[in-house]
Amino acid sequence: MTDAQNPQLTRLLAIMARLRDPERGCEWDLAQDFASIAPYTLEEAYEVADAIARGDMADLRDELGDLLLQVVFHARMAEEAGLFAFEDVARSISDKMEARHPHIFGDEGGTMGETRWETLKAAERQSRGSTSAMDGVALALPALMRAHKLQKRAARDGFDWPDTDGPEAKIIEEIKELKTASPETLEEEAGDLLFATVNFVRAHGIDAENALRAANAKFERRYRAMEEKASGDFAALSLAEQEKLWQTVKRDE
């Protein structure tokens, strides 16, 4: 696609170049680097997911624009450093998607199942010098999501419980260890319990990150409903009164 066919992308790239111009640019944009922009990139990705969850397509359009700006920002800083440019980013992902879909862009037949997708990704990691099944699981992922991915990688090597009984017993074991933990090991034991819980949830075919996100939304919805039903200050109610409202809200749902 030529610049003439994609004027808005050309415009956006030009805007970022202007903002980063050493002589005429914006002081804030010029002061940024990859590390300082990374948190904004993550935040914009979450805001995209939030717009989708709310079913707000107008907001999704805007949030996707904000996320695209982050890609353009990183690419511009890389171009200034002589590393790569936006065109190289687009070429890289295009090459990757064609390689990961040989049944669409190549001569191979069949369909794309999870096993085939993971096999192709594993081959990519190996070609980049990967030596462990744990390689490539991003450290910046939310902890529940990263735990799920690490466990799935281990499961592909056969290191996994054959059923749900093992993960369930492990949770009970970790609860006992947390209850008897010393102050020095309390956080570690709490982490082990959470990790075991992710494993138990995964054994039931459920994504822990999605499940907890849904639980958060449900709790927030019910809490707001309690606040609305309370006559006066909700915080001033006794725990018994608050619990009664909680049960009422649950029944109403």
N, C-alpha and C positions, 0 to 999 in steps of 0.2 A: 504493500500500500504506500503510495507516494505522499509527500507532505500535503499536496493539494487535495488529496482524498481524505486526509485526516487533519483538518485545520485546527481542531481543538487541542489535540495532543501536541501539535507543533507550538500552539499558543502557550500551553502549560509549560513545555520545556523552555520556551523563551522567557516566561515569567520567572522561573526558577533561576535561570542564568542571570537575569537582571538583578534578582534579589541577592545573588552571590557575587555580583560584580565588585571587585576590590575597590573601585573608585566611587561607584554610584549605588552600591547595594545597601541592603538593610543591615544595621549593626547587629541585630539579634540573629538573623540568618547567617551572617558571616562568622559569628562567634561559635556556631554549632559544629560538631563533628559526629562521627558515626555513633559513638557511645552516648552522647547527649540526646541524639534524636531517637535512639532505639526505644526508650520508654514510650515515646509518642506513637511509634509504629505499633507497638503492642496494644496501646490504648485504643488506637483507631481500629485495629482488627477486632477487638472486643466490642466496640461500638457498632461495627458492621453486624456482628453476631446478635447484638441486642436488637437492632432494627429488624432483623429477620425474625427473631423470636416474637417481637411485637406485631409482626405482619405489617409494618409501616413501610410501604414501598417508596414513598417520597423521601422519607428519612434514609432508607437504604441507598437511594441514588446519591444523596449528599455524603453519606458516610463512606461509600465506595470512592467518591471523589477525594475525600480526606485521606483514605488509605493509598490511593494512587499517588497523591502528593508525596507521601512518605517514600514511595519507591523512586519517584523522580528526584527527591531530595538526596537520598543515598547515592543514586546514580550520578547526580551532578557533582557531589563531593568526590566520588571515585574518579570521575572524568578529570577534575581539576588536579587530582593526584597522579594522573597518568595511568590509572589502573584499568578502567573500563568505562563505557558510556551506556546510556539507556538502550541504545540499539543492541549492544552486546548482551544486556539483560534479556531483552525480548528474544534475541537469537538463541540464547542459552535455553530458555524455557521452551521455545518452539522445538529445538532439537531434542530436548528431553521428552516432551510429550509425544513426538513422532516415534522415538525409540521405545517408549513405554507402551505404545499401541501398535505393535507389528501386525496385528490382525486387521487394523484399519488402514495404516499407511504403508504396510509391507505386503509380503506374499503369504504370510502365515494365516491360517484359518482359526476357527474356534472363537471363543468369547473371553471377556476379561473378568475372571473371578478374582477373589481376594488372594488366593494362593499364587496365581500367575502374576498378579501385580507385585506381590512381595518378592517373588523370585526375580523379577526384573529389577526391582529396587536393590535387592541383595547383590545382584551382578554389578550394578552401578557402584555400590559401596566397595566391592572387591576391586573393581577397576581403579578406584581412587586410593587403594592401599589399605583398605579396612582389614583388620585382623581379628575383630571380635564381633559377636552378634550384638553387643551393646553399643557399638560405634554408631554415631549418627542420630542418637536420641537426644534432641536438643535440651541443654541444661535449662534454658529459659522457659520451657513448657510449664504450665501449671502442674503442681506436684502430683495431683491425682491422675492427670492425663499422662504424665511421664511414668508414674508407677505402672499404669495400665500397659503402656507401650513396652517398658522393660520386661514385664511379665509375659507379654505376647512374644517378644523376641526369644525369651528363655523357653517358652512352650514350643516354639518351632524346632528347637533342638531336643525336645523330649523332656525338658526339665519342668514338669508340671504335675499337679495332682490328677489322678485318673477320673475323679468324681468330685462332688461338692463336700464329701465328708471330711476330707483332709483339710481344706481351707477353713471349714467350720470349726474343727478341733483346734486349728492354729489360732483362731480368734480367741477361743476360750483360754488357751495357754497364754496368749499375750495380755489378756485382761488380768489374769492372775499375776503376771510379772509386773504389770504396771502398778497394781495395788501394793506390791511389796517393794517397789523400786526405791532406791535411795535418791536424795535430791540431785546427786551428780548424774544419775542414769535415768531420771524421770523423762526427760525430753526424748532420749533415745528409745525408751520403751514405748512412749506414746507414738513415736514414728513407726515402730514395728507393728503396733496395733492397727494404725491407719493403713499401712502397707498390706497387712494380712486381710483387712476389710476389703480393700480394692481387689485382692485376689479372690476372695469369696464372691464378691459381686460379679467379677469377670467370669468365674466358673458357672454363673447362671446366665451368661451371655449378655450381660448388661455393662454399658460403659459408665464407669464410676463418675466421671466428670459430668456427663449429661444427667445422671441420676441425682447428683448433689445439686446441680443447678436447678433442676425441677423442684427438689425439696426446699431449696432456698426461696424460690418463688412462691411455693405453697405456704411456707411459714410467714413470709412477708404479707401475703394476701390475707391470711387468717389474722395476723396481728393487727393489720390496719382495720379489719372488720371488727375486732374486739374494741379498738379505740373508738370506732364510730358508735358502737352499741353502748359503751360505757356512759353513764350519766355523770358528767363532771370529769375530774382528773383520773385517768386510768391508772397512773402510777400510784395514786393514793389508795387504791383498792387493796384489800387484803389478798393474799395468795389464793385463798379459797374462793373469793369473789372473782378473781381473774380466771381461775380454773373453770368456774361455772360459765363464764363468758366464752372461754375457749371451747368447751364442750357444745355450747349453743351454736357457735360459728361452724363447728365441724358438722353438726346435724343439719344446719341450713344448707351446707354444700351438697 
